[in-house]
């Protein structure tokens, strides 16, 4: 594995093709999450509250599909 910082402020990571692609994709997804939330001022409690609201709304709309 090789990690280098480029002159245009990017990090290049080179890995062997023998690396498990599923695990590598999970790492890439996590890095994307870190990049997307790097400037967020949201508190974890706010994020948790929003997630609960979304889940409750989804369940209200979809409960008939699961309970007959």
C-alpha positions in Angstrom: 0.0 0.0 0.0 1.2 3.5 -0.8 -0.2 6.8 0.5 0.9 10.1 -0.9 -0.2 13.7 -0.7 -0.3 15.5 -4.1 0.6 19.1 -4.8 -3.1 19.9 -5.4 -4.0 19.0 -1.8 -5.3 15.5 -2.5 -4.3 12.2 -1.0 -3.7 9.2 -3.3 -3.9 5.7 -1.9 -2.7 2.8 -4.0 -3.6 -0.8 -2.9 -2.9 -4.2 -4.3 -5.6 -5.7 -6.4 -5.7 -8.6 -3.9 -7.5 -6.4 -1.4 -11.1 -7.5 -0.7 -13.3 -5.1 -2.7 -16.2 -5.3 -0.3 -14.1 -4.1 2.6 -12.4 -1.5 0.5 -15.8 -0.1 -0.6 -16.8 0.2 3.1 -13.7 2.2 3.8 -14.3 4.4 0.7 -17.9 5.0 1.9 -16.6 6.0 5.4 -14.1 8.4 3.8 -16.9 9.9 1.7 -19.0 10.4 4.9 -16.0 12.1 6.6 -15.6 14.4 3.6 -19.3 15.2 3.4 -19.6 16.0 7.1 -16.2 17.7 7.7 -17.8 21.2 7.9 -21.0 20.2 9.6 -21.9 22.0 12.8 -24.7 19.5 13.6 -24.6 17.8 17.0 -25.0 14.0 17.1 -28.1 14.4 19.2 -29.6 16.5 16.4 -28.7 13.9 13.8 -30.2 11.2 16.0 -33.5 13.1 16.5 -33.8 13.7 12.7 -33.1 10.0 12.0 -35.9 9.0 14.5 -38.3 11.4 12.8 -37.5 10.0 9.4 -37.8 6.4 10.5 -41.2 7.1 12.2 -42.5 8.8 9.1 -41.3 6.0 6.9 -43.0 3.4 9.2 -46.2 5.3 9.2 -46.3 5.3 5.4 -45.2 1.7 4.9 -46.6 -0.2 7.9 -49.5 -1.6 5.7 -46.9 -3.4 3.6 -45.6 -5.4 6.6 -48.6 -5.8 8.9 -51.8 -7.3 7.4 
